[in-house]
Amino acid sequence: MSQRVRPVPKAYKNEAFLDSRRGRPMRIMAEYLEPESRFAYHDVQDTIVVFGSARTPSQETAEAMMADAKAGKGDLAEAEMAMKMSRYYEAARELAHRLTTWSKGLTGHERRFVVCTGGGPGIMEAANRGASEARGLNVGLTISIPVEEFENPYVSRELAFEFHYFFMRKFWFLYLAKAVIAMPGGYGTLDELFEVLTLIQTGKMRKKLPIVLFGTEYWNQVINFDALVEHGTIDGGDTALFLHTDSVDEAYDFLVQELTEHALGIPGPVL
């Protein structure tokens, strides 16, 4: 009676190896090559990246919270803050809609200046939602973290990604980016914003990358850039790396002008 021989798994199908410490370089390469292949397949040449808090509610959600609070079913102070912050959700939604409509009107078969977010709720959802409502493809670069229902339903299915490594996710945020919009946000938004500013300041990113800090009250309270200049930790010119605004119109006009002048004739990733 012949003895049955167990099949030996091919190396690239050996999950125990791929999930091991020695398999880490292959996992990292996969998070580079797989997104690259999908972006190429869908002709996504470059992006407009929107950062912002996952906790910012939409206007309708904030209004529901306020109604519950007034009925004694919720915290009034929390509802009032939700109402205040919801304006940033609606601004991100409108700005993404307008930028997507503009980009769809450009000539050429490539998809230019596609809205890209971290794929989660809050501000990220708002930007993906605005782009989706303008009937444009949009990108969601989610990260595997222990938070339920992190993805939002407005990300284009074919351009929805989930990363394990934060540094690979950051790479894809910035490699294709031709503009950045930073809405009010927490640790993650601050980390992403300062990553961009550091790369520009140190000359590691040579492309012209317009940056909008949307929400002057928030950003002036959270980051005192003038104090950094005063203490000599950054140059005065470093505060000219971004535009402060509370206006969707001003942000839109600034970004369209900058993209038309510096990026329209240069499709594809530029470092």
LINDAHU-V273095 format. One record per backbone hydrogen bond with DSSP energy under -0.5 kcal/mol. CO is the residue of the C=O (numbers start at 0). NH is the residue of the N-H. If there is no record, write none. Layout:
BEGIN
co->CO nh->NH
co->CO nh->NH
END
This chain:
BEGIN
co->3 nh->5
co->6 nh->8
co->9 nh->12
co->9 nh->13
co->10 nh->13
co->12 nh->14
co->13 nh->17
co->14 nh->18
co->16 nh->19
co->20 nh->23
co->22 nh->25
co->22 nh->26
co->23 nh->27
co->24 nh->28
co->25 nh->29
co->26 nh->30
co->27 nh->31
co->28 nh->31
co->28 nh->32
co->29 nh->33
co->31 nh->35
co->32 nh->36
co->33 nh->37
co->34 nh->38
co->35 nh->39
co->36 nh->40
co->37 nh->41
co->38 nh->43
co->39 nh->42
co->42 nh->44
co->42 nh->110
co->45 nh->113
co->46 nh->48
co->46 nh->177
co->46 nh->178
co->47 nh->115
co->48 nh->50
co->48 nh->180
co->50 nh->182
co->52 nh->55
co->52 nh->122
co->57 nh->61
co->58 nh->62
co->59 nh->63
co->60 nh->64
co->61 nh->65
co->62 nh->66
co->63 nh->67
co->64 nh->68
co->65 nh->69
co->66 nh->70
co->67 nh->72
co->68 nh->71
co->73 nh->75
co->74 nh->78
co->75 nh->79
co->76 nh->80
co->77 nh->81
co->78 nh->82
co->79 nh->83
co->80 nh->84
co->81 nh->85
co->83 nh->86
co->84 nh->87
co->84 nh->88
co->85 nh->89
co->86 nh->90
co->87 nh->91
co->88 nh->92
co->89 nh->93
co->90 nh->94
co->91 nh->95
co->92 nh->96
co->93 nh->97
co->94 nh->98
co->95 nh->99
co->96 nh->100
co->97 nh->101
co->98 nh->102
co->99 nh->103
co->100 nh->104
co->101 nh->104
co->102 nh->105
co->109 nh->111
co->110 nh->44
co->110 nh->45
co->113 nh->47
co->114 nh->138
co->115 nh->49
co->116 nh->140
co->118 nh->151
co->120 nh->123
co->121 nh->125
co->122 nh->126
co->123 nh->127
co->124 nh->128
co->125 nh->129
co->126 nh->130
co->127 nh->131
co->128 nh->132
co->129 nh->133
co->130 nh->135
co->131 nh->134
co->137 nh->155
co->138 nh->116
co->139 nh->141
co->139 nh->160
co->141 nh->162
co->142 nh->144
co->144 nh->146
co->146 nh->149
co->151 nh->154
co->155 nh->158
co->156 nh->159
co->158 nh->139
co->158 nh->160
co->160 nh->141
co->162 nh->143
co->163 nh->165
co->164 nh->168
co->165 nh->169
co->166 nh->170
co->167 nh->171
co->168 nh->172
co->169 nh->173
co->170 nh->174
co->171 nh->175
co->174 nh->269
co->175 nh->46
co->177 nh->209
co->178 nh->48
co->179 nh->211
co->180 nh->50
co->180 nh->182
co->181 nh->213
co->183 nh->52
co->185 nh->189
co->186 nh->190
co->187 nh->191
co->188 nh->192
co->189 nh->193
co->190 nh->194
co->191 nh->195
co->192 nh->196
co->193 nh->197
co->194 nh->198
co->195 nh->199
co->196 nh->200
co->197 nh->201
co->198 nh->203
co->198 nh->204
co->199 nh->202
co->203 nh->205
co->206 nh->208
co->207 nh->209
co->209 nh->179
co->210 nh->212
co->210 nh->242
co->211 nh->181
co->211 nh->213
co->212 nh->214
co->212 nh->244
co->214 nh->218
co->215 nh->219
co->216 nh->220
co->217 nh->221
co->218 nh->222
co->222 nh->224
co->223 nh->227
co->224 nh->228
co->225 nh->229
co->226 nh->230
co->227 nh->232
co->227 nh->233
co->228 nh->231
co->234 nh->237
co->235 nh->238
co->236 nh->239
co->237 nh->240
co->238 nh->241
co->242 nh->212
co->244 nh->214
co->245 nh->247
co->246 nh->250
co->247 nh->251
co->248 nh->252
co->249 nh->253
co->250 nh->254
co->251 nh->255
co->252 nh->256
co->253 nh->257
co->254 nh->258
co->255 nh->259
co->256 nh->260
co->257 nh->261
co->258 nh->262
co->258 nh->263
co->262 nh->265
co->270 nh->205
END
